[in-house]
Amino acid sequence: MHIELTRKSAVALTGQIVQSFRDRIDSGLLRPGEKLPSVRNLSAFLKISQVTVSKAYSELEEKGYIACTQGRGCFVAVPPEEAPAARPNPEDWQLALPDYLPRAQLWRHYNEGEGMYRFNTAAIQPALLPSAEIGRNIQRLIAEDPALLGTYGPFQGDGGLLRALARYLAERGIAAGPEELLVTSGSQQGIDLAARTFVGPGDTVYMEAPTYTGAIDVFASRGAKILTVPVDAEGMRTDLLTRLCDTHPPKVIYTIPTFHNPTGVTMSMRRRQELLEIARSYRCLIIEDDPFSDLYYGEAPPRSLKSMDREGHVIYLKSFSKVLSPGCRVACAAASGGLISRLTAAKATADLGSPLLPQKAVEPLLARRRYDTYMSGLRDAMAARCRLVTGLLKAHAPSSVSWSDPAGGLNLWLTLPAWVDSSTVYREALKRSIVLLPGAACYAAEPQRNHLRLSFTQMDEEELREGTMRLCRVLHDCLAREKAGPPSKPVF
Amino acid sequence: MHIELTRKSAVALTGQIVQSFRDRIDSGLLRPGEKLPSVRNLSAFLKISQVTVSKAYSELEEKGYIACTQGRGCFVAVPPEEAPAARPNPEDWQLALPDYLPRAQLWRHYNEGEGMYRFNTAAIQPALLPSAEIGRNIQRLIAEDPALLGTYGPFQGDGGLLRALARYLAERGIAAGPEELLVTSGSQQGIDLAARTFVGPGDTVYMEAPTYTGAIDVFASRGAKILTVPVDAEGMRTDLLTRLCDTHPPKVIYTIPTFHNPTGVTMSMRRRQELLEIARSYRCLIIEDDPFSDLYYGEAPPRSLKSMDREGHVIYLKSFSKVLSPGCRVACAAASGGLISRLTAAKATADLGSPLLPQKAVEPLLARRRYDTYMSGLRDAMAARCRLVTGLLKAHAPSSVSWSDPAGGLNLWLTLPAWVDSSTVYREALKRSIVLLPGAACYAAEPQRNHLRLSFTQMDEEELREGTMRLCRVLHDCLAREKAGPPSKPVF
């Protein structure tokens, strides 16, 4: 322990030592119960007499700062029961500091819960990703030009990547030039940039119910009035949306039309056209979040909203973060007219633009043939896992449990009997090392409590098999218990 | 050109072809002046008679959609002068779409202006940065574990980096454990996360005048009430701040106390203590932005506000982005008590956490000896450039121009005579391939218009010498012209 002693000070050495310890104890640097250095050691260390140290310790003990016991030494005094009130935590004022994070659930749900069998994040098992190839690209890029690490890139993104993204989109019917694209750190940042640019306190935002937790957090943090529209087998219920819009005109409609997260449902072409029609009549924006459309198991899904958008209503978010490299986090936003320059200004304000190296490293994988070959393999792997899980559920889950049958994507949506609260299953599963996402996290408004989201692509097949079997046992146990006991009611 | 023809339709084939072209022309898919396929080709392609195509083309020409010339073919009609009004741009509705970017100046100032002599960004010449070493770290990390690219990291940051940052801070008197730190994408994101967490519409934020443009953009985008406090040779005028706080209690005080951007001034210890005192009495936050404190030219600067903060008022932002690697963009926020978990929730909402690879690659450079050796070299280089520029200015700039004499950092603050608008100098300089930052960009409220910020560390010494000499000539010319002509007045 370093104590600054001034030998010429007006305060005696004893006093200086006492003050040092008082400061450390008051500030919490020394915590109750912590042992002080022995008299012998401290005097040797500070090069002063043992008597001076002893006197200082006695004074500290008298004043109640420390407690000394013969043979054991001196310890910072543990304050008596009422002490916390008497000596308040100096940081308590922070509790009265308002913030603008009314929700922020994603963080809790993805951070909480350690477990071997992780069904909670819609990520792909690292072994299936082209990390080796991207790694080689990075090594090559660095060897060619290490100064790449020493420069900022353009706010909008690396020119080469923007052109590759434009080609990728053109192949999918989206006519957006490189100047209409913005590179973002995953779709999460794309949603965030669109929201911070166009959504403010009281603005009406429509979302599907259920929807992606991270998007709810974003719009909630902007102070938006969030209205929710249920999803059925054809996607967002545009009939209900139309009626709601009469009384609450939208500023933004957020949708995941293809292999919807969390339900796996794909929006029909008819609904897609209706949605665009609504955007036209209300002159509002659609944020089309599309991380999964390349991950179809059978037929390719219907074309994107953006590809049918003639008047610039759609901000299209395409992420390659999940399917190529969560460690490079390359995604883009496509928007026409004056929207993209506003989003670029927001990107500059948020983080001065994305780093260059990951952008350049991912670019070669977007070349048509390379991408198609890779995706075709990935699709097969994802489809196999989906079949594996649904097969096991069919054979072993309780008969009262049902699940979606997605044609692509990474998620299954489990529905329990209406009287079962999925948070019970969540907690029970956690005890057996299974991490799930409780469906309630996916609702911006009043949640349905009897759902669970299962992301089936993070584990290898062996873990997935074992995890699903364990989950089936948990479901049987929970359902049996819930049935036996009194119906659980919320406590007010 | 693919046209969908329905032979059983009630509409004749001619009508269907006409409609197809009209749709394409109306939607802008076919643009004015674009050539249509020849009658022969289209009829062969659609497997219909040439007569049908001819009839369709005639009808389109009659209706003014296309213009045909014997021998040259048919072209989409170029609308006459008044046409743009008659056929409005389908994206015009976007102009009436409100956004929440009231300012966003940084983006404009850093994107605008191509020029060889770049004084506009406070970045360090890439050749001086340890990119080769970081590059080798990256190559090693990838070789050891390519799966690093395939996984998301913890929202708060990589554990190893957090511990290295905690050690770095402890060596500078800041007692923050790894759990009190958050990795951010540069300080820019740190400012942004702090603002989105704690600043909302109408909240009072104090900033220095002048200050960092990117920070103004952030607080303005949150709808904050921004009050500004002038800076003198001792830093922020705490006497004026105290008086303002009486009537406008602060929620946040944003400051760059050490080698202030743009003026280069360092806040005195007395003012630092006063600032903390103000934070205590008003129970508000201080955002201490500290990118430059290791870049001192002579004496080390006074200790940070954070190191003297006992009650958790200070959110301390430390960036290594500028001094180690703009391409890795590693920075951190240090905050105690419950603040850091709120900031981490904001980080998750913004981008799901920073990528792992750059964090791990930068970590070894933070080791005490390695960092000290490197910084000592960088300090010498920066000091030499500062001397070079100020020496040239002294010898060649007009006598009515003055500048700050910074003891560290990357910026000089030029003051022109009060009657000169620095935007004139900015434009004149641009013509001679010199890019400057007009001082007005650094004011959140009413700007002083006679300043320029010179960042002198982005070019090599040769360019810097030539750029400064050119700048001196521009200054002479502008001052001579302004003196000669009538005083320039704002036009209302």
Interface residues (C-beta under 8 A of the other chain):
Chain A: S27 L29 N89 P90 E91 W93 Q94 L95 A96 L97 P98 D99 Y100 L101 A104 L106 W107 R108 Y110 N111 T121 A123 I124 P126 A127 L129 S131 A132 I134 G135 I138 Q139 I142 A143 P146 A147 L148 L149 G150 T151 Y152 P154 F155 S185 G186 Q188 Q189 D192 R196 T197 F198 V199 G200 P201 G214 D217 V218 S221 G223 R283 L285 R310 E311 G312 S325 P326 G327 C328 R329 S336 G337 G338 L339 R342 T344 A345 A346 A348 T349 A350 D351 L352 P355 L356 L357 P358
Chain B: S27 G28 N89 P90 E91 W93 Q94 L95 A96 L97 P98 D99 Y100 L101 A104 L106 W107 R108 Y110 N111 T121 A123 I124 P126 A127 L129 S131 A132 I134 G135 I138 Q139 I142 A143 P146 A147 L148 L149 G150 T151 Y152 P154 F155 A175 S185 G186 Q188 Q189 D192 R196 T197 F198 V199 G200 P201 G214 D217 V218 S221 G223 R283 L285 R310 E311 G312 S325 P326 G327 C328 R329 S336 G337 G338 L339 R342 T344 A345 A346 A348 T349 A350 D351 L352 P355 L356 L357 P358
